[in-house]
């Protein structure tokens, strides 16, 4: 099975979801495939940044409902499937390298959730974002309750999760779900340009910066932020081999 096209361009790994006939909906094998790429990302010395994007008019329509219909419903099987899905988020969150989601079209359910662990999200004017899980009798899996309120605020996150309403690109930019909206023709080049800028940064300083932005301690407590900055500055000054 090969549901994801992978290429490496000047140190940037581009993982392109490649099931356009079903709006890049993920089946069980697709989750495992993306998890493998996410876990490989940290190990590959020649991969300095990762871009996630889609093929055709969708980024990802979420779970392939035809695939889930035939799934073993035992607790053990469901836990194993969720572990594969969450393994993607865990690997991206644990990596010392940056990830960018280039959202080329609709991002629904998991399609939205898998962007949340990325450092940056950019999109096109025609894209939209939804979390319809509750309306389908399903639930969220990939750190939604951790990442989404931090990005858009608790009130907006509550609205998105409970109502499942559609967020268009303009609103996504306004609420902070994405940082840029770019013309469709420019999405790929903009994503590679941004990723290229990140790869040109000092890798260790970048890793410390990403940790500071992701760690709730420095974000919520001034003393924790000051101590974090002191530790990072001293580590970078002495260029020790300690990991952020």
VEXTORLUM-713121 format. One record per residue (C-alpha): residue in three letters; z, y, x. Coordinates in steps of 0.02 Angstrom, whole numbers, plus 32768, in hexadecimal, padded with zeros to 4 digits. Each point is the difference from the previous one (the first is absolute). Last residue first. Layout:
N
+------+------+-------+------+
! rest !   up ! north ! east !
+------+------+-------+------+
!  ALA !    Z !     Y !    X !
...
+------+------+-------+------+
This chain:
244
+------+------+-------+------+
! rest !   up ! north ! east !
+------+------+-------+------+
!  UNK ! 84CB !  8403 ! 8327 !
!  UNK ! 7FE9 !  7F7D ! 8089 !
!  UNK ! 805B !  8010 ! 80A5 !
!  UNK ! 7F8F !  7FFD ! 8098 !
!  UNK ! 8043 !  809E ! 804B !
!  UNK ! 7F91 !  8096 ! 8015 !
!  UNK ! 808F !  806E ! 8040 !
!  UNK ! 7FC8 !  8098 ! 7FA1 !
!  UNK ! 7FBE !  7F9A ! 7F6E !
!  UNK ! 80A7 !  7FA7 ! 7FED !
!  UNK ! 8060 !  80A2 ! 8011 !
!  UNK ! 7F94 !  8054 ! 7F7C !
!  UNK ! 800D !  7F6B ! 7F89 !
!  UNK ! 80BD !  7FF5 ! 800D !
!  UNK ! 8017 !  80BB ! 7FE7 !
!  UNK ! 7F88 !  8000 ! 7F6C !
!  UNK ! 805F !  7F70 ! 7FAE !
!  UNK ! 80A5 !  8058 ! 801D !
!  UNK ! 7FBE !  809F ! 7FAE !
!  UNK ! 7FB8 !  7F9F ! 7F6D !
!  UNK ! 80A0 !  7F9E ! 7FE6 !
!  UNK ! 8065 !  80A2 ! 8004 !
!  UNK ! 7F8A !  804C ! 7F81 !
!  UNK ! 800F !  7F70 ! 7F85 !
!  UNK ! 7F7B !  7FCD ! 7F82 !
!  UNK ! 7F5E !  7FEF ! 8061 !
!  UNK ! 8054 !  7FD0 ! 80A4 !
!  UNK ! 8058 !  7F6E ! 7FAA !
!  UNK ! 7F73 !  7FCB ! 7F8C !
!  UNK ! 7F99 !  7FBE ! 8093 !
!  UNK ! 7F46 !  8012 ! 7FDB !
!  UNK ! 7FDC !  80AD ! 8045 !
!  UNK ! 806F !  7FE6 ! 8097 !
!  UNK ! 7FB2 !  7F57 ! 8024 !
!  UNK ! 7F52 !  804A ! 7FF7 !
!  UNK ! 8031 !  8087 ! 807C !
!  UNK ! 804B !  7F80 ! 8078 !
!  UNK ! 7F61 !  7F98 ! 7FFA !
!  UNK ! 7F94 !  809A ! 801C !
!  UNK ! 8068 !  8031 ! 8097 !
!  UNK ! 7FE8 !  7F51 ! 8044 !
!  UNK ! 7F45 !  7FFC ! 7FE4 !
!  UNK ! 7FDD !  80AA ! 804C !
!  UNK ! 7F7B !  8042 ! 7F8C !
!  UNK ! 7F47 !  7FD5 ! 8011 !
!  UNK ! 8010 !  7F6E ! 7F87 !
!  UNK ! 803C !  8079 ! 7F7A !
!  UNK ! 7F6A !  8072 ! 8017 !
!  UNK ! 7F8D !  7F6A ! 7FF1 !
!  UNK ! 8053 !  7FCB ! 7F5F !
!  UNK ! 7FE0 !  80AD ! 7FB9 !
!  UNK ! 7F4A !  7FFC ! 8038 !
!  UNK ! 7FE9 !  7F4E ! 7FC1 !
!  UNK ! 8043 !  802E ! 7F55 !
!  UNK ! 7F96 !  809E ! 7FFA !
!  UNK ! 7F63 !  7F9E ! 802E !
!  UNK ! 8020 !  7F7E ! 7F7A !
!  UNK ! 802C !  807E ! 7F79 !
!  UNK ! 7F75 !  807D ! 8022 !
!  UNK ! 7F7F !  7FC7 ! 7F80 !
!  UNK ! 8088 !  7FF1 ! 7F7D !
!  UNK ! 8032 !  80B5 ! 8019 !
!  UNK ! 80B4 !  8014 ! 803B !
!  UNK ! 80A8 !  8006 ! 7FA8 !
!  UNK ! 808F !  800E ! 807B !
!  UNK ! 80BB !  7FDB ! 800F !
!  UNK ! 8010 !  7F7B ! 7F7A !
!  UNK ! 8094 !  7FD7 ! 7F8F !
!  UNK ! 8040 !  80B0 ! 801E !
!  UNK ! 800F !  8039 ! 7F4C !
!  UNK ! 7F6E !  807A ! 800A !
!  UNK ! 7F90 !  7F8C ! 8063 !
!  UNK ! 8018 !  7F72 ! 7F83 !
!  UNK ! 7FE4 !  807F ! 7F74 !
!  UNK ! 7F54 !  802C ! 8046 !
!  UNK ! 7FD6 !  7F4A ! 8021 !
!  UNK ! 8027 !  7FC7 ! 7F50 !
!  UNK ! 80A4 !  7FB1 ! 7FCB !
!  UNK ! 7FED !  7F82 ! 7F72 !
!  UNK ! 809B !  7FD7 ! 7F9B !
!  UNK ! 8067 !  7F64 ! 801D !
!  UNK ! 8085 !  8044 ! 7F8A !
!  UNK ! 809B !  7FBB ! 8056 !
!  UNK ! 7FC4 !  7FFE ! 80B5 !
!  UNK ! 7F9D !  80A3 ! 8002 !
!  UNK ! 8083 !  8062 ! 7F9E !
!  UNK ! 808F !  7FBD ! 806A !
!  UNK ! 7FA1 !  802C ! 809F !
!  UNK ! 7FE3 !  80B0 ! 7FBC !
!  UNK ! 80B9 !  8019 ! 7FE0 !
!  UNK ! 803B !  7FAB ! 809F !
!  UNK ! 7F98 !  8069 ! 8075 !
!  UNK ! 7F4B !  7FEA ! 8036 !
!  UNK ! 8009 !  7FB1 ! 80AD !
!  UNK ! 80B5 !  7FC8 ! 800D !
!  UNK ! 7FFD !  7FC6 ! 7F4B !
!  UNK ! 7F66 !  7F94 ! 8029 !
!  UNK ! 803D !  7FB0 ! 80A0 !
!  UNK ! 809F !  7FA2 ! 7FD6 !
!  UNK ! 7FE3 !  7FCF ! 7F4B !
!  UNK ! 7F4C !  7FD2 ! 8028 !
!  UNK ! 8034 !  7F92 ! 8092 !
!  UNK ! 7F73 !  7F86 ! 7FE5 !
!  UNK ! 8023 !  7F97 ! 7F67 !
!  UNK ! 7FF5 !  8059 ! 7F59 !
!  UNK ! 8016 !  7F9C ! 7F61 !
!  UNK ! 7F97 !  7FA8 ! 7F7D !
!  UNK ! 8005 !  7FFE ! 7F42 !
!  UNK ! 7F58 !  8057 ! 7FF9 !
!  UNK ! 8045 !  80A8 ! 7FC8 !
!  UNK ! 8083 !  7FF4 ! 8088 !
!  UNK ! 7F7B !  7FE6 ! 8086 !
!  UNK ! 7F90 !  8094 ! 7FD5 !
!  UNK ! 8021 !  8064 ! 80A0 !
!  UNK ! 7F6C !  8076 ! 8007 !
!  UNK ! 7F9D !  806A ! 807C !
!  UNK ! 7F57 !  8056 ! 7FEE !
!  UNK ! 7F6A !  801E ! 806F !
!  UNK ! 7F6C !  806E ! 7FD3 !
!  UNK ! 8033 !  8093 ! 806F !
!  UNK ! 800E !  7F94 ! 809D !
!  UNK ! 809F !  7FC8 ! 8058 !
!  UNK ! 8073 !  8013 ! 8095 !
!  UNK ! 80A2 !  7FA3 ! 801C !
!  UNK ! 8067 !  800C ! 809F !
!  UNK ! 808C !  7F9B ! 804E !
!  UNK ! 7FD5 !  7F63 ! 7FA0 !
!  UNK ! 808D !  7FA0 ! 7FAB !
!  UNK ! 7FD3 !  8051 ! 7F5A !
!  UNK ! 7F49 !  7FD0 ! 8008 !
!  UNK ! 8024 !  7F4A ! 7FD2 !
!  UNK ! 8055 !  8038 ! 7F60 !
!  UNK ! 7F6A !  805F ! 7FBE !
!  UNK ! 7F88 !  7F6C ! 8008 !
!  UNK ! 8093 !  7F90 ! 7FD4 !
!  UNK ! 7FFC !  8050 ! 7F55 !
!  UNK ! 7F62 !  806A ! 7FF5 !
!  UNK ! 7FA5 !  8061 ! 8087 !
!  UNK ! 7F5B !  8042 ! 7FBA !
!  UNK ! 7F84 !  803F ! 807F !
!  UNK ! 7FE5 !  801E ! 80BA !
!  UNK ! 80B7 !  8004 ! 8031 !
!  UNK ! 8003 !  8012 ! 80BC !
!  UNK ! 80AD !  7FBA ! 8026 !
!  UNK ! 803A !  802C ! 80B1 !
!  UNK ! 8071 !  7F94 ! 806C !
!  UNK ! 805C !  8037 ! 809D !
!  UNK ! 8041 !  7F92 ! 808D !
!  UNK ! 80B2 !  7FC9 ! 8028 !
!  UNK ! 7FF2 !  7F7C ! 7F78 !
!  UNK ! 8097 !  7FD3 ! 7F98 !
!  UNK ! 7FC7 !  805A ! 7F63 !
!  UNK ! 7F51 !  7FB6 ! 800B !
!  UNK ! 8045 !  7F51 ! 8018 !
!  UNK ! 8081 !  800F ! 7F74 !
!  UNK ! 7F7F !  8047 ! 7F88 !
!  UNK ! 7F87 !  7F71 ! 801D !
!  UNK ! 808D !  7F7F ! 7FFD !
!  UNK ! 8028 !  803E ! 7F52 !
!  UNK ! 7F64 !  7FAD ! 7FBB !
!  UNK ! 801A !  7F5E ! 805F !
!  UNK ! 80B8 !  7FFE ! 7FCC !
!  UNK ! 7FCB !  801E ! 7F4C !
!  UNK ! 7F93 !  7F64 ! 8005 !
!  UNK ! 808C !  7F98 ! 804C !
!  UNK ! 807D !  803E ! 7F7F !
!  UNK ! 7F86 !  7FD5 ! 7F74 !
!  UNK ! 7FE7 !  7F50 ! 8044 !
!  UNK ! 80BB !  7FE0 ! 8012 !
!  UNK ! 8029 !  8048 ! 7F55 !
!  UNK ! 7F7F !  7F8E ! 7FAF !
!  UNK ! 7F6E !  8056 ! 7FAB !
!  UNK ! 7F78 !  7FA7 ! 8061 !
!  UNK ! 7F6C !  8078 ! 7FF7 !
!  UNK ! 7F69 !  7FE5 ! 7F93 !
!  UNK ! 8012 !  80A3 ! 7FA0 !
!  UNK ! 8023 !  805D ! 80A2 !
!  UNK ! 7F4D !  7FE7 ! 8039 !
!  UNK ! 7FB3 !  803F ! 7F5F !
!  UNK ! 8076 !  8096 ! 8008 !
!  UNK ! 7FBE !  8035 ! 80AB !
!  UNK ! 8092 !  806F ! 8031 !
!  UNK ! 7FDE !  80B6 ! 802A !
!  UNK ! 7F61 !  805F ! 7FDA !
!  UNK ! 7FE7 !  8029 ! 80B8 !
!  UNK ! 7FA5 !  8090 ! 8055 !
!  UNK ! 7F79 !  8003 ! 7F7D !
!  UNK ! 7F4E !  8042 ! 7FF1 !
!  UNK ! 7FB1 !  7F92 ! 8085 !
!  UNK ! 8062 !  7FBA ! 8092 !
!  UNK ! 80B5 !  802D ! 8020 !
!  UNK ! 806C !  8051 ! 8086 !
!  UNK ! 8091 !  7FDD ! 8075 !
!  UNK ! 7FFB !  8055 ! 80AA !
!  UNK ! 8069 !  7FBE ! 8091 !
!  UNK ! 802B !  805A ! 80A1 !
!  UNK ! 800E !  7FD4 ! 80B8 !
!  UNK ! 7FAD !  7F56 ! 8000 !
!  UNK ! 7FD4 !  7FD0 ! 80B4 !
!  UNK ! 80AF !  7FBC ! 8024 !
!  UNK ! 7FF6 !  7F8A ! 7F6B !
!  UNK ! 80B0 !  7FC4 ! 7FD9 !
!  UNK ! 8032 !  808A ! 7F87 !
!  UNK ! 7F62 !  7FEE ! 7F99 !
!  UNK ! 8008 !  7F41 ! 7FF9 !
!  UNK ! 808B !  800A ! 7F7F !
!  UNK ! 7F9B !  8077 ! 7F92 !
!  UNK ! 7F61 !  7F97 ! 8015 !
!  UNK ! 805A !  7F60 ! 7FD1 !
!  UNK ! 8051 !  8055 ! 7F6B !
!  UNK ! 7F54 !  803B ! 7FCA !
!  UNK ! 7FBF !  7F4D ! 8001 !
!  UNK ! 809A !  7FBA ! 7FA9 !
!  UNK ! 7FED !  8081 ! 7F76 !
!  UNK ! 7F47 !  7FD8 ! 7FF2 !
!  UNK ! 8024 !  7F45 ! 7FF0 !
!  UNK ! 806E !  801D ! 7F68 !
!  UNK ! 7F7E !  8069 ! 7FA8 !
!  UNK ! 7FEF !  80BB ! 8015 !
!  UNK ! 7F92 !  806D ! 7F92 !
!  UNK ! 7F78 !  8055 ! 8066 !
!  UNK ! 7FB0 !  804D ! 7F66 !
!  UNK ! 7FCD !  7F53 ! 7FC3 !
!  UNK ! 7F4B !  8005 ! 803D !
!  UNK ! 8039 !  806F ! 8091 !
!  UNK ! 805E !  7F70 ! 8053 !
!  UNK ! 8000 !  8042 ! 80B2 !
!  UNK ! 80A2 !  8059 ! 802B !
!  UNK ! 7FDB !  805C ! 80A1 !
!  UNK ! 8079 !  7FEE ! 8092 !
!  UNK ! 7FD2 !  807F ! 8087 !
!  UNK ! 8053 !  7FE8 ! 80AA !
!  UNK ! 7FFB !  80A1 ! 8065 !
!  UNK ! 7FF6 !  7FEA ! 80BD !
!  UNK ! 7F53 !  804B ! 8010 !
!  UNK ! 7FC0 !  7FA7 ! 7F65 !
!  UNK ! 804A !  7F56 ! 7FD5 !
!  UNK ! 7FB8 !  7FA1 ! 7F6D !
!  UNK ! 804D !  7F98 ! 7F75 !
!  UNK ! 7FAE !  7FD2 ! 7F5B !
!  UNK ! 807F !  7FBF ! 7F83 !
!  UNK ! 7FE4 !  7F79 ! 7F7D !
!  UNK ! 7FD3 !  7F7A ! 807E !
!  UNK ! 802B !  7F53 ! 7FC2 !
+------+------+-------+------+
